[in-house]
Amino acid sequence: MARLFGTDGVRGLANRDVTAELALALGSAAAHELGSSPQFSGHRPRALVARDPRASGEFLGAGMIAGLASAGVDVVDLGVVPTPALAYLVTELDADLGVMISASHNAMPDNGIKFFQRGGLKLDDAVEDRIEARLGETWERPTGADVGRVRVDAGIAVQRYVEHLVQSVGTTPDHRPLEGLRIAVDAANGAASEVGPEALRQAGADVVVMNASPDGRNINEKAGSTHPEQLQAVVVAAEADFGVAFDGDADRCLAVDHGGALVDGDQILGILARSMKTAGRLPNDTLVVTVMSNLGLLLAMQESGIATVQTAVGDRYVLEAMRAHGHGLGGEQSGHIILAEHSTTGDGVLTALHLAAEVKRSGQRLADLAGSIPRLPQTLVNVKGVDKSRASSDAGVLAAVASAETSLGATGRVLLRPSGTEPLVRVMVEAATQQQADGVAEELAVVVRERLAL
């Protein structure tokens, strides 16, 4: 039987894969797992529940709250807030558990459930497995005064989150660090539709807002970080200094320079890493990235005296490496960026603020800052219908990869990634030219297809 939890919680088609019944069951199972911990002896646990604006979040959130409260957990219903806001507020409000109802950048019909433990961290795999194992178990329901109570937050908690964001870039009543910048914001009709523009305004920016009218159905619809085309046009038309795009739950941020060119997560990471190193605020002079980060970023960091650590794809693996070794900055090309001094997870609005602060501090345009972190041409070929388990052991495939790496030299890279859910191997090649990347990727794809055929 497949594991219920994936790399970022439970996710699937709402009301088919992710149902109200599942939310209810997960809520009570999580409550039981909490209650089994000695630290809660004689102490009623408290949980925060939040969601993004998609319509299904209304009934899934209600199911989760019911499951938790029926098992004796007090619940604060935060309503619609970004995922990183929930992670921050779990610590700020001294909660025992946080639950986010969101499918992040996925299309509106999907939804998901992810848990945060004390300290604002996502649950370890082992804890998720224990929660899953408790689904369907029989239990004695509390009665009377022992049932959990539910309180709806009136927005006060989110105000504390915004204050935290703007203070992280040095905003005070007498100092607005983004004064003079015009920034376009694409909120993806998502959870940061109010928080994102408000934080940038409080820090002093003149904000041009788009896709900030969520109606439950339009989240991520041709908008936000997965569809930056609108933002690219608006930045140019509004003569903005640059633009930022969030995804549905605002744990990602991509940017667009004044000319409409996309600035991806790798380039944002490189800009922030250099800024933090110059200021003496980059712990261990190290940046944590994933194996999918562009070689151009790795080479640029090497030239800047910044070490890079590579992890498996997924922001949870980036954070694990950061916490294990005390690193302060990490993230993904997709725009999940973790600034450990201020957050325990990817935070799109926080990233936008710090990127804007560096643009203002440096006096340079975003295009110039990003241009110093080149993106080498990259080709990705999905080879379907193959035995992915042999991708790292087949002699013919390994020989072809070694030959390709020799031909590419120091300005190229090869990566073979088996899919986690399909009989598929992803062949990724970076090279000095797009023609070379395309050619090498196609040659390797042929070898993988022949050698690993089912």
C-alpha positions in Angstrom: 0.0 0.0 0.0 1.4 3.4 -1.0 2.3 5.8 1.8 -0.4 8.5 2.4 2.1 11.3 3.1 4.3 12.5 0.2 7.2 14.9 0.4 4.9 17.8 1.3 2.1 16.3 3.2 -1.1 14.7 1.8 -2.1 16.0 -1.6 -4.5 15.0 -4.4 -7.9 15.8 -6.0 -10.1 17.4 -3.5 -13.3 15.5 -2.6 -11.9 12.4 -4.3 -8.4 11.7 -2.9 -8.5 14.3 -0.2 -11.9 14.2 1.4 -13.7 15.7 4.4 -13.7 12.3 6.0 -9.9 12.0 5.5 -9.4 15.4 7.1 -11.6 14.5 10.0 -9.7 11.2 10.5 -6.3 12.8 10.1 -7.3 15.5 12.7 -8.2 12.9 15.3 -5.2 10.7 14.5 -2.8 13.7 14.8 -4.5 14.6 18.2 -4.0 11.0 19.4 -0.3 11.1 18.4 0.1 14.4 20.2 -1.7 13.1 23.3 0.6 10.1 23.4 3.6 12.3 24.1 4.6 12.6 27.7 5.0 16.4 27.3 1.2 16.7 27.1 0.4 14.9 30.3 -2.1 17.1 32.1 -1.9 19.7 29.3 -4.5 20.1 26.6 -2.8 20.5 23.3 -3.5 23.5 21.1 -3.5 23.6 17.3 -3.6 26.3 14.6 -5.5 25.5 11.4 -5.2 27.6 8.3 -5.9 27.3 4.6 -5.4 28.9 1.2 -8.5 30.4 -0.6 -9.5 27.4 -2.7 -13.1 26.4 -2.2 -12.5 22.9 -1.0 -10.4 24.3 1.8 -13.6 25.4 3.5 -15.0 21.9 4.0 -11.5 20.3 4.5 -10.6 22.9 7.1 -13.9 22.3 8.9 -13.2 18.5 8.9 -9.8 19.0 10.3 -11.0 21.3 13.0 -13.7 18.9 13.9 -11.3 16.0 14.1 -8.9 17.8 16.4 -11.5 19.3 18.7 -13.5 16.0 19.0 -10.2 14.4 20.3 -9.7 17.1 22.9 -7.5 19.6 21.1 -8.2 23.3 21.4 -8.1 24.9 17.9 -7.5 28.4 16.7 -9.0 28.8 13.2 -6.7 31.3 11.4 -8.7 31.3 8.2 -6.9 32.2 4.9 -3.2 32.8 5.6 0.1 31.8 3.8 1.8 28.6 4.7 4.9 30.4 6.1 2.6 32.6 8.2 1.2 29.4 9.9 4.7 28.1 10.4 5.7 31.4 12.1 2.6 31.6 14.2 2.9 28.1 15.6 6.0 29.3 17.5 4.8 32.9 18.0 1.5 31.7 19.6 3.2 28.8 21.5 1.0 26.2 19.7 1.6 22.4 19.8 0.6 21.8 16.2 -0.1 23.6 12.9 -2.2 22.3 10.1 -2.2 23.9 6.6 -5.0 23.1 4.1 -3.4 23.8 0.7 -2.1 22.3 -2.5 0.4 25.1 -2.9 1.1 25.8 -6.6 -1.3 23.0 -7.9 -4.4 23.9 -9.8 -7.7 24.7 -7.9 -9.3 21.2 -8.0 -6.4 19.8 -5.9 -5.9 20.3 -2.2 -3.7 19.0 0.5 -3.0 18.7 4.2 0.4 19.4 5.9 1.3 19.5 9.5 3.8 21.6 11.4 5.1 20.6 14.8 6.3 22.9 17.7 8.9 25.3 16.4 7.2 25.7 13.0 8.9 22.7 11.4 7.3 20.1 9.1 6.8 16.7 10.7 9.5 14.0 10.4 8.6 11.0 8.2 8.4 8.8 11.3 5.8 11.1 12.9 3.7 11.2 9.7 3.9 7.4 9.6 2.6 7.1 13.2 -0.3 9.4 12.4 -1.1 7.4 9.3 -1.0 4.2 11.4 -3.6 5.6 13.8 -6.2 6.2 11.1 -9.3 4.1 11.8 -8.2 3.0 15.3 -10.9 2.9 17.9 -10.7 5.4 20.7 -12.7 6.7 23.6 -14.2 10.1 22.8 -13.9 12.8 25.4 -17.1 14.3 26.7 -18.2 17.4 28.6 -15.5 19.9 29.4 -12.8 17.6 27.9 -13.7 18.3 24.3 -11.6 20.8 22.4 -12.8 24.4 22.0 -12.6 26.3 18.7 -11.8 30.0 18.4 -11.8 32.0 15.2 -8.9 34.5 15.0 -10.0 37.9 13.9 -6.8 38.7 12.0 -4.7 39.7 14.9 -2.3 36.8 14.5 -1.7 37.6 10.8 -0.9 41.2 11.7 1.8 39.9 14.0 3.2 37.9 11.0 3.3 41.0 8.8 5.1 43.0 11.6 7.6 40.2 11.7 8.2 40.3 8.0 8.7 44.1 7.7 10.9 44.2 10.8 13.2 41.6 9.2 14.3 44.2 6.7 14.8 46.9 9.3 11.4 48.7 8.9 10.6 51.1 11.8 8.2 54.0 12.1 11.1 56.3 11.0 12.7 54.0 8.4 11.0 52.5 5.4 13.8 50.6 3.6 12.0 50.1 0.3 11.1 53.8 -0.2 11.5 54.8 -3.9 11.0 51.3 -5.3 8.0 50.5 -7.5 7.2 46.8 -7.3 4.6 44.8 -9.2 3.1 41.9 -7.2 1.3 38.8 -8.6 -0.4 37.2 -5.7 -1.8 34.2 -7.7 -5.2 34.9 -6.3 -3.8 33.0 -3.3 -3.2 33.2 0.4 -0.9 36.3 0.2 -3.4 38.4 -1.8 -3.6 40.8 1.2 -0.4 40.0 3.2 2.0 40.3 0.3 1.2 43.8 -1.0 0.6 45.0 2.6 4.1 44.0 3.8 5.8 45.6 0.8 3.8 48.8 1.3 4.6 48.9 5.0 8.3 48.6 4.1 8.0 51.7 1.9 7.4 50.3 -1.7 5.0 51.7 -4.2 3.1 48.5 -5.1 1.2 47.6 -8.3 -1.1 44.6 -7.4 -2.5 42.0 -9.7 -4.3 38.7 -9.2 -5.2 39.5 -5.7 -8.9 38.9 -5.8 -9.4 35.2 -4.7 -12.9 33.8 -5.3 -12.2 30.2 -4.3 -11.9 29.1 -7.9 -9.2 31.3 -9.5 -6.2 30.4 -7.3 -3.0 29.8 -9.5 -5.2 30.2 -12.7 -2.7 31.5 -15.3 -1.2 33.5 -12.5 1.6 33.6 -9.9 5.0 31.9 -10.0 3.9 29.0 -12.3 2.5 31.5 -14.9 4.6 34.7 -14.8 3.6 35.9 -18.3 1.1 38.4 -16.9 3.5 39.8 -14.4 6.2 40.2 -17.1 3.9 42.3 -19.2 2.6 44.4 -16.2 6.2 45.2 -15.0 7.1 46.7 -18.3 3.7 48.5 -18.8 3.8 50.0 -15.2 7.5 50.9 -15.5 8.1 49.1 -12.3 11.6 48.5 -10.9 10.8 44.8 -10.9 8.0 42.4 -10.0 7.5 39.4 -7.7 5.2 36.4 -8.1 4.0 34.1 -5.4 2.2 30.8 -5.6 -1.1 29.8 -4.0 0.1 29.4 -0.5 3.0 31.9 -0.8 5.9 29.7 0.1 7.5 30.5 -3.3 8.7 33.7 -4.9 10.0 34.3 -8.4 10.9 37.7 -9.8 10.8 39.7 -13.1 13.3 42.4 -13.9 12.4 45.9 -15.3 12.6 44.6 -18.9 10.3 41.6 -18.2 12.9 38.9 -18.0 12.3 36.1 -15.4 14.6 35.9 -12.4 14.3 32.3 -11.0 15.0 30.9 -7.6 18.6 30.1 -8.3 19.4 33.7 -9.2 17.5 35.0 -6.2 19.5 32.6 -4.0 22.7 33.8 -5.5 21.8 37.5 -5.0 20.9 36.9 -1.4 23.9 34.7 -0.7 26.3 37.3 -1.9 24.6 40.1 0.0 24.6 38.1 3.2 28.3 37.1 2.8 29.2 40.7 2.3 27.4 41.7 5.4 28.9 38.8 7.4 25.5 37.2 7.9 25.9 34.0 5.8 26.6 31.2 8.3 29.6 29.1 7.2 29.7 31.1 3.9 27.5 28.3 2.6 24.4 28.1 0.4 22.2 24.9 0.4 20.6 24.0 -2.9 19.2 20.9 -4.6 20.6 18.7 -7.3 18.4 20.5 -9.8 19.9 23.9 -9.2 21.6 25.3 -12.3 25.4 24.8 -12.7 25.6 28.5 -13.4 24.7 29.2 -9.8 27.2 26.8 -8.5 30.0 28.3 -10.6 29.0 31.9 -9.6 29.0 31.0 -5.9 32.4 29.3 -6.3 33.8 32.6 -7.8 32.3 34.5 -4.8 33.9 32.2 -2.2 30.6 30.7 -1.2 30.4 26.9 -0.7 27.4 25.0 -2.0 25.7 21.9 -0.5 23.4 20.0 -2.7 20.4 17.9 -1.5 17.6 15.9 -3.0 14.8 17.8 -4.6 12.3 19.2 -2.0 12.5 22.1 0.4 12.2 19.8 3.4 15.6 18.2 2.4 17.1 21.6 2.0 15.9 22.6 5.5 17.2 19.3 7.0 20.7 20.0 5.6 20.5 23.6 6.9 19.5 22.6 10.4 22.0 19.7 10.6 25.0 22.0 9.8 23.9 25.4 10.9 23.6 27.0 7.4 21.4 30.1 7.1 20.2 30.2 3.5 18.9 27.6 1.1 16.3 26.8 -1.5 15.2 25.6 -4.9 15.1 26.9 -8.4 11.3 26.9 -8.2 11.4 29.8 -5.7 11.2 28.0 -2.3 13.8 30.0 -0.4 14.5 29.6 3.3 16.1 32.4 5.3 16.7 30.5 8.5 17.2 33.7 10.6 13.6 34.6 10.0 11.7 31.5 8.9 11.5 27.7 9.3 10.1 27.2 5.8 10.1 28.7 2.3 8.5 32.2 2.5 7.6 34.1 -0.7 6.8 37.4 0.9 9.9 37.3 3.1 12.0 36.5 0.0 10.5 39.4 -1.9 11.2 41.9 0.9 14.9 40.8 1.2 15.4 40.8 -2.5 13.9 44.3 -2.7 16.1 45.4 0.2 19.2 44.2 -1.7 18.1 46.0 -4.9 17.7 49.2 -2.9 20.9 48.8 -0.8 23.1 48.0 -3.8 21.8 50.7 -6.0 21.7 48.3 -8.9 18.9 47.1 -11.1 17.6 43.6 -10.5 18.6 42.7 -14.1 22.3 43.5 -13.3 22.3 41.6 -10.0 20.7 38.6 -11.7 22.9 38.9 -14.8 26.0 38.1 -12.7 24.5 34.6 -11.9 24.2 33.0 -15.4 21.8 30.2 -16.2 23.6 27.6 -18.3 21.3 26.1 -21.0 19.4 23.1 -19.6 17.5 20.3 -21.3 15.2 17.9 -19.5 14.0 14.7 -21.2 11.5 12.4 -19.6 12.1 8.8 -20.6 8.9 6.8 -20.0 8.3 3.0 -19.7 11.6 2.1 -18.2 12.9 0.2 -15.2 13.8 3.3 -13.1 15.3 1.1 -10.3 18.3 0.2 -12.6 19.1 3.8 -13.5 22.0 4.0 -11.0 23.4 0.6 -11.6 23.1 -0.4 -15.3 26.7 -0.6 -16.7 25.6 0.8 -20.2 23.8 3.7 -18.7 26.7 4.5 -16.3 29.2 4.4 -19.2 27.1 6.7 -21.3 26.8 9.2 -18.4 30.5 9.1 -17.8 31.3 9.7 -21.5 28.8 12.6 -21.6 30.3 14.2 -18.5 33.8 14.0 -20.0 32.6 15.7 -23.2 30.9 18.5 -21.3 33.9 19.2 -19.0 33.7 21.8 -16.2 30.9 23.8 -18.0 28.4 21.0 -18.1 26.6 18.5 -16.0 24.5 15.4 -16.3 21.8 14.2 -13.8 19.5 11.1 -14.0 16.6 11.2 -11.7 14.1 8.3 -11.4 10.6 9.4 -10.8 9.1 8.8 -7.4 5.7 7.8 -8.8 6.0 6.6 -12.4 8.2 4.2 -14.5 10.1 7.1 -15.7 13.7 8.5 -15.7 14.4 12.2 -16.0 17.5 13.0 -18.0 18.8 16.5 -17.3 21.8 18.0 -19.1 23.4 21.4 -18.7 26.0 22.6 -21.2 27.7 25.7 -22.5 25.2 26.0 -25.4 21.6 24.9 -25.9 22.5 22.9 -28.9 25.1 20.9 -27.0 22.6 20.4 -24.1 19.9 19.2 -26.4 22.2 16.8 -28.3 23.7 15.2 -25.2 20.3 14.8 -23.5 18.8 13.1 -26.6 21.8 10.7 -26.9 21.5 9.8 -23.2 17.7 9.4 -23.5 18.2 6.8 -26.3 20.7 4.8 -24.1 18.3 4.9 -21.1 15.3 3.9 -23.3 17.2 0.9 -24.8 19.1 -0.3 -21.7 16.2 0.1 -19.2 13.3 -1.0 -21.3 10.6 -2.9 -19.4 
